[in-house]
Amino acid sequence: MAAEAASPGWRVASGTVHVYRLFDVADAIDLGAAEALAAAPTSRFRLERARLHSAMEIPRPPVHLAMGSRSLPLASGERACQLSVNLFDYGVASALYRIPIPPGTTLEELLPLAEELQSPTPAVDAAARREVEEIARGLRAALDRPHAWEGIETYTVFLVQAFDAPPRPRDLLSKETLARLLLGERSRTPLAAAEREDVLKHHFSYLEDDLAVVDWNSAFVLEPSGVSDIPDLLEFATAQLLELRYYDALLDRELRRIYDEMEVSGRPSWAVLTRRYLRLQRQTAQLLLELSETLEALENAVKIVGDFYLARLYQAAVRRFRLPAWRETVLRKHRMLAEVNRLLSDDAATRRSELLEVVIILLILWEVMYALLRR
């Protein structure tokens, strides 16, 4: 491994480490209003022109805010970096710290940083959350039902534009260092062959001098052109994962709350006439509509047009992040909520019918008793 690290072909000539921290800050973000607020003369944020992607069709591209220079508070010491934040219309704010890789750094020398970023980073998470909360306060008028959810998604991309001696992709894949970099693994014991194969199996190359390897929590991208399409796609996929996790947790909470409300409100027949019961039906229907709109927005968030290479890579990221499994979990709970809403409606109709029957019987009894009293 030492000989591998010392090889001149493994020294980075130009590259950055992209450290992503994503948060759900609102049910939705009005991107037009956010852009107007960020572009205002009194704004504390600097609005940058959205990056143009020839191969990606983004119906509602995120608002990109440049936050300037920062020091990333890592346990090994602070790292100088550049911070930017992307705001997605479905309520996600993505903080991106770009750490420059010093020229001459070997992949082996990046392992300590990779290990630290793969471990819990409470200081980094807290710093990113503070940045995002400040933005949310400044752009509050553009947020639809802002909230503070404790969930977070993290991702790391090692983006290399050039090595001092360009290696071929198959040479990079044949070494263990790349798998260790993506895992953040510094153990002297070699990786198991099956683990190494699993980490590197989602690799893609378009030309002889580029390479992208996508794993569940990190990726390595060798892109001599400097185009950021692949990191941007991985950010989109991570944002979708965060949003699905948020709605999965939200549905769990709402289903428990609805069951508790039904126990309190649903026992007596007259409860169907109370505002609490009607409010419960209304809230359930509203959540169903909101979730359907969000799932539709996630489905159409990004489309690959005219580039099958990027399409294959994006689908691999979707599978690697287990987005279909998360989506199915959310849809299953969505169906459960729809069934609960139907049961609420049926129960309300049944109880109203029972109540109406009781009223009719009481009226008949009153007429009979009134007739007898008159005689």
C-alpha positions in Angstrom: 0.0 0.0 0.0 2.9 2.3 0.7 4.3 1.8 -2.7 0.9 2.4 -4.2 0.6 5.7 -2.3 4.1 6.8 -3.3 3.4 6.3 -7.0 3.6 9.7 -8.8 0.4 8.8 -10.8 -1.6 9.1 -7.6 -0.8 12.6 -6.6 -3.7 15.1 -7.1 -2.8 18.1 -9.2 -6.2 19.8 -8.9 -9.3 18.8 -6.8 -11.7 19.5 -4.1 -13.6 17.6 -1.4 -17.3 18.4 -1.4 -18.9 18.0 2.0 -22.7 18.1 1.9 -25.1 18.6 4.8 -28.8 18.7 3.9 -31.7 19.8 6.1 -35.5 19.9 5.6 -36.5 23.5 6.6 -40.1 23.9 5.3 -42.9 22.1 3.6 -42.0 24.0 0.4 -40.0 27.0 -0.7 -41.2 29.6 -3.2 -38.0 29.8 -5.2 -39.1 32.9 -7.0 -39.7 34.7 -3.7 -36.5 33.4 -2.3 -34.5 34.6 -5.3 -36.1 38.0 -5.1 -35.3 38.3 -1.3 -31.7 37.1 -1.9 -31.2 39.6 -4.7 -32.5 42.5 -2.7 -30.0 45.3 -1.9 -30.5 44.7 1.8 -30.0 40.9 1.6 -27.3 39.3 3.7 -26.9 36.5 1.0 -25.2 36.6 -2.4 -27.3 35.1 -5.2 -25.4 33.3 -7.9 -26.5 32.5 -11.4 -27.9 29.0 -11.6 -25.5 26.6 -13.3 -26.7 25.5 -16.7 -26.7 21.8 -17.5 -27.0 20.7 -21.1 -27.8 17.1 -20.2 -30.1 17.8 -17.2 -33.7 19.1 -17.4 -34.6 20.7 -14.0 -38.1 22.1 -14.1 -37.5 24.1 -10.9 -33.8 24.6 -10.5 -32.6 25.3 -6.9 -31.7 28.8 -5.8 -27.9 28.9 -5.3 -26.5 31.1 -2.5 -22.8 31.8 -2.2 -21.9 32.2 1.5 -18.2 32.9 1.1 -15.2 31.6 3.0 -15.6 29.4 6.1 -13.5 27.3 8.4 -14.9 23.8 8.7 -14.6 22.7 12.3 -13.2 19.2 12.0 -11.8 17.3 15.0 -8.4 17.1 13.3 -8.4 20.9 12.9 -10.2 23.6 11.0 -10.1 23.4 7.3 -10.5 26.5 5.0 -13.3 26.1 2.5 -16.0 27.8 0.5 -19.6 27.5 1.5 -22.7 27.6 -0.8 -26.3 26.6 -0.1 -28.8 25.3 -2.6 -32.6 25.7 -1.8 -34.9 23.2 -3.3 -38.6 23.9 -3.9 -39.7 20.9 -1.8 -38.2 22.4 1.3 -34.7 21.1 1.4 -31.6 23.3 2.0 -28.3 21.8 1.0 -25.1 23.2 2.5 -22.0 22.5 0.5 -18.5 23.0 1.9 -15.7 22.9 -0.8 -12.4 21.9 0.7 -9.4 22.3 -1.7 -7.1 19.4 -2.0 -3.5 20.6 -1.8 -1.6 19.8 -5.0 0.7 16.8 -4.6 -1.7 15.1 -2.1 -1.9 11.3 -2.6 -5.2 9.4 -2.3 -3.6 7.6 0.7 -3.0 11.0 2.4 -6.8 11.7 2.0 -7.7 8.7 4.0 -7.6 10.5 7.5 -10.0 13.1 6.1 -12.2 10.5 4.6 -12.3 8.5 7.9 -13.3 11.6 9.8 -16.0 12.6 7.4 -17.5 9.1 7.5 -17.6 9.2 11.3 -20.1 11.3 13.2 -19.2 15.0 12.8 -21.4 16.9 15.4 -19.4 20.1 15.1 -19.7 20.2 11.3 -23.4 19.3 11.5 -24.1 22.0 14.0 -22.2 24.6 12.0 -24.1 23.7 8.8 -27.4 23.8 10.7 -26.7 27.3 12.0 -25.9 28.5 8.5 -29.1 27.0 7.1 -31.2 28.4 10.0 -29.8 31.9 9.4 -30.8 31.6 5.8 -34.3 30.3 6.7 -34.8 33.3 9.0 -33.7 35.7 6.4 -35.9 34.2 3.7 -38.8 33.3 6.0 -41.4 35.0 3.7 -40.5 32.5 1.0 -41.0 29.4 3.2 -44.3 27.5 3.3 -44.8 26.3 6.9 -41.2 26.4 8.0 -40.1 23.8 10.6 -37.0 22.6 12.4 -36.7 18.8 11.8 -33.8 17.1 13.6 -33.0 14.9 10.6 -29.9 15.4 8.4 -28.4 13.8 5.4 -24.6 13.8 4.7 -22.6 13.0 1.6 -19.0 13.5 0.5 -17.6 13.7 -3.0 -13.9 13.5 -3.8 -13.8 15.5 -7.0 -10.4 15.4 -8.8 -9.9 17.4 -12.0 -6.3 16.1 -12.6 -3.5 13.9 -11.3 0.1 14.9 -12.0 0.3 11.7 -14.1 -3.2 10.8 -15.4 -4.0 7.2 -14.5 -6.4 5.1 -16.5 -9.8 4.3 -14.8 -9.0 0.6 -14.6 -5.7 1.3 -12.9 -7.6 3.3 -10.2 -10.2 0.6 -9.8 -7.5 -2.1 -9.5 -6.1 -0.6 -6.3 -7.5 -0.9 -2.8 -6.9 2.7 -1.9 -10.0 3.9 -3.8 -12.3 1.5 -1.9 -10.7 2.6 1.4 -11.2 6.2 0.5 -14.9 5.8 -0.1 -15.3 3.8 3.1 -13.0 6.0 5.2 -11.1 2.9 6.2 -7.6 3.1 7.5 -7.1 -0.3 9.0 -3.9 -2.1 8.0 -5.9 -5.3 7.4 -6.8 -5.6 3.7 -10.5 -5.2 2.8 -12.4 -8.4 2.1 -12.7 -9.0 -1.6 -16.5 -9.0 -1.4 -16.6 -5.6 0.4 -14.2 -4.1 -2.1 -16.2 -5.4 -5.0 -19.4 -4.0 -3.5 -18.0 -0.6 -2.9 -16.5 -0.3 -6.5 -19.3 -2.0 -8.5 -21.1 1.2 -9.3 -18.3 2.7 -11.4 -18.7 4.6 -14.7 -16.5 6.0 -17.4 -17.4 8.0 -20.5 -14.0 8.7 -21.8 -10.6 7.0 -21.2 -9.6 9.7 -18.7 -12.7 10.0 -16.5 -14.2 7.9 -13.7 -17.1 8.1 -11.3 -17.6 5.6 -8.4 -20.8 6.0 -6.4 -21.2 4.5 -2.9 -23.9 4.9 -0.4 -22.3 7.7 1.6 -19.5 9.0 -0.6 -18.3 9.1 -4.2 -15.1 9.6 -6.1 -15.2 11.6 -9.4 -12.3 12.1 -11.8 -13.5 14.7 -14.2 -10.8 16.5 -16.2 -13.3 18.9 -17.8 -14.3 20.3 -14.4 -18.0 20.0 -15.2 -20.0 19.5 -12.0 -22.9 17.5 -13.4 -22.1 14.3 -11.4 -21.8 16.0 -8.0 -25.0 18.0 -8.7 -26.9 14.8 -9.6 -25.6 13.1 -6.4 -26.8 16.2 -4.4 -30.3 15.9 -6.0 -30.5 12.2 -5.1 -29.4 12.9 -1.5 -32.0 15.7 -1.3 -34.7 13.3 -2.4 -33.5 10.7 0.2 -33.8 13.4 2.9 -37.3 14.4 1.8 -38.5 10.7 1.8 -37.0 10.2 5.3 -38.8 13.4 6.5 -42.2 12.2 5.2 -41.6 8.7 6.5 -41.1 10.2 10.0 -44.0 12.6 9.5 -46.4 9.9 8.5 -45.4 7.8 11.6 -46.2 10.8 13.8 -49.4 11.6 12.0 -50.7 8.1 12.1 -50.1 7.8 15.8 -51.8 11.2 16.4 -54.8 10.2 14.3 -55.2 6.9 16.1 -55.1 8.8 19.5 -57.6 11.3 18.2 -59.9 8.6 17.0 -59.8 6.9 20.4 -60.8 10.2 22.1 -63.3 11.6 19.5 -64.6 8.5 17.9 -66.4 6.7 20.7 -69.7 8.6 21.2 -72.0 9.0 18.2 -72.3 12.7 18.8 -68.6 13.1 18.3 -69.0 13.3 14.6 -70.7 16.6 15.0 -67.8 18.1 16.9 -65.2 20.4 15.4 -62.4 18.0 16.6 -63.8 15.1 14.5 -64.2 17.3 11.4 -60.8 18.9 11.9 -59.3 15.4 12.0 -60.8 14.5 8.6 -59.7 17.8 7.1 -56.1 17.4 8.4 -55.9 13.9 7.1 -57.1 14.9 3.6 -54.8 17.9 3.6 -51.8 15.6 4.5 -52.7 13.2 1.7 -52.8 16.0 -0.8 -49.5 17.5 0.4 -47.8 14.1 0.3 -49.1 13.4 -3.2 -47.8 16.8 -4.5 -44.4 16.2 -2.8 -44.0 12.7 -4.3 -44.8 14.2 -7.7 -42.3 17.0 -7.3 -39.6 14.5 -6.3 -40.4 12.3 -9.3 -40.0 15.2 -11.7 -37.2 17.0 -9.8 -34.5 16.2 -12.4 -34.6 14.4 -15.8 -31.7 13.4 -17.9 -32.1 14.3 -21.5 -29.8 13.2 -24.3 -27.1 11.7 -22.1 -27.5 7.9 -21.3 -24.2 8.0 -19.4 -25.5 10.4 -16.8 -28.8 8.6 -16.8 -27.1 5.3 -16.0 -25.1 7.0 -13.3 -28.1 8.7 -11.7 -30.1 5.5 -11.7 -27.2 3.7 -10.0 -27.1 6.5 -7.3 -30.9 6.1 -6.8 -30.4 2.3 -6.3 -27.4 2.8 -4.1 -29.2 5.2 -1.9 -32.1 2.8 -1.7 -34.6 5.4 -2.8 -37.0 2.9 -4.3 -37.3 1.2 -0.9 -37.8 4.5 0.9 -40.4 5.6 -1.7 -42.3 2.3 -1.3 -42.3 2.7 2.5 -43.7 6.2 2.2 -46.3 5.0 -0.4 -47.3 2.2 1.9 -47.9 4.6 4.7 -49.6 6.9 2.3 -52.0 4.1 1.4 -52.5 3.4 5.1 -53.4 7.1 5.7 -55.8 7.0 2.8 -57.5 4.0 4.3 -57.7 5.7 7.6 -59.3 8.7 5.9 -61.8 6.5 4.2 -62.6 4.8 7.5 -63.1 8.2 9.1 -65.4 9.2 6.4 -67.4 5.9 6.5 -67.5 6.0 10.3 -68.8 9.5 10.2 -71.5 8.6 7.7 -72.5 5.5 9.8 -72.6 7.5 13.0 -74.6 10.2 11.4 -77.1 7.6 10.1 -77.4 6.1 13.6 -77.9 9.5 15.1 -80.5 10.3 12.6 -82.3 7.1 13.3 -82.3 7.8 17.0 -83.7 11.3 16.3 -86.5 9.8 14.2 -87.4 7.3 16.8 -87.5 10.0 19.5 -89.8 12.1 17.3 -92.1 9.2 16.7 -92.2 8.4 20.5 -92.9 12.1 21.1 -95.8 12.1 18.7 -97.3 9.0 20.3 -96.9 10.4 23.8 -98.2 13.8 22.7 -101.3 12.1 21.2 -101.9 10.0 24.3 -101.5 13.1 26.6 -104.1 15.1 24.5 -106.7 12.3 25.0 
